[in-house]
Amino acid sequence: MTEHASEGSPYYRAPAGAWPDIDGRIWEELVRLQGTLAAALDTANGQRPSPLDVALKLNEIAQGIFDQLAPDERDLRQVITTLRTAHAVAWDMYDAVQATRTTVEQYMSDLRKNIQSFEQDLGELQQSRAA
């Protein structure tokens, strides 16, 4: 996985980090996660956590780890995520015929340019940190 860390969009790149960089709160969450995962995988257990509960906990821990590894990227990543969502929603709002109208095409093009601009900013931030 780390061999691809410098390829593609900066949005999909992240520093690998080191375990000593992770604070005690996240460690405690990881320890509790062991129990949650064991319970989820135990098919004989009638009190298994729901898949959603497991997914939410995994997401919470992953976000906590990422925030500690690259806190200076958080705002740019949020803007990119929001713009990507807006791009997808805008595309879904128009059918293929309507999407060929100049106003829609221009909107989509501008949105894509904004996404690429923020991804470039994120890439530069990542490069400056690596230097």
C-alpha positions, 0 to 999 in steps of 0.5 A, a space after each residue: 500500500 505504501 508503494 503507491 503513496 506518491 502516485 495519483 491524486 494528492 487526495 488519495 495520498 497520505 503519510 504512512 506515519 509511525 505508531 509512536 506518533 499516535 496518542 494514547 486516546 487512539 491506542 485505547 480505542 484500538 484496544 477496545 476495537 479488538 473486542 468489538 471486532 471479536 464480538 462481530 466475528 463471533 457468529 455464535 454470539 447473540 449480542 454481536 454489534 451491528 455492521 453499522 456500529 462496527 463501520 462507525 467505530 472503524 471510521 472514527 478510529 481511522 479519522 483520528 489516526 489520519 488527523 494525527 498524521 496529517 492535521 494540516 491537510 484536514 481543511 483542504 481534504 474537507 473542501 475537496 470532499 465537499 466539491 466532489 460531492 457537489 460535482 456528483 450531485 450536479 451530474 445526477 441533477 441533469 440527464 445527458 441531454 441537459 448536461 450538454 447545455 453550455 451553462 451546465 457544462 460550464 458549471 461542471 467544468 468550473 467545479 472540476 477545475 476547483 477540485 483540481 486546484 484544491 488537489 494541487 494545493 494539497 499536493 504542494 502541502 504534502 511535498 512541503 512537509 516531505 522536504 
